[in-house]
Amino acid sequence: MGEFELDARLARDSELITVLGLCQLRLLNDSRWPWVMLVPQRAGISEIFELTPLDQALLTFETNTVAAALKKVTGAKKINIGALGNVVSQLHMHVIARFEGDPNWPGPIWGFGQAVPYASSQKQDFVKALVENL
């Protein structure tokens, strides 16, 4: 299997917030939606069912913990969670806060418009609030 290495596209499009028990928690650099992802630090894994049963339980726990913190911090109407992997096969779980009236509500966020990078202070405030609520 080898050693865990983050896919270059995930590294390019996101920034490390913290490392949880199993996953890296990363912020997607698109301020249109509060959007984070969890990347299990396991080499060669592309599907949830390929994780050990313990790692599956940890992924579920970490996903739910992050989703609850994201909802609390943002007051979102809905938290979307998905592991798509059609473009990047390395297993990663998206956790996105959605609001009525946000860009492309209620449609999907993928492939919609152009990313709007965070302003430095906006990003710092969001990350701080999220980490405090984990």
Secondary structure as UniProt FT lines:
FT   HELIX           8..13
FT   STRAND          14..19
FT   STRAND          23..28
FT   TURN            31..32
FT   STRAND          35..40
FT   TURN            43..44
FT   HELIX           48..50
FT   HELIX           53..74
FT   STRAND          78..82
FT   STRAND          93..98
FT   TURN            100..101
FT   TURN            103..106
FT   TURN            110..111
FT   HELIX           120..132
//
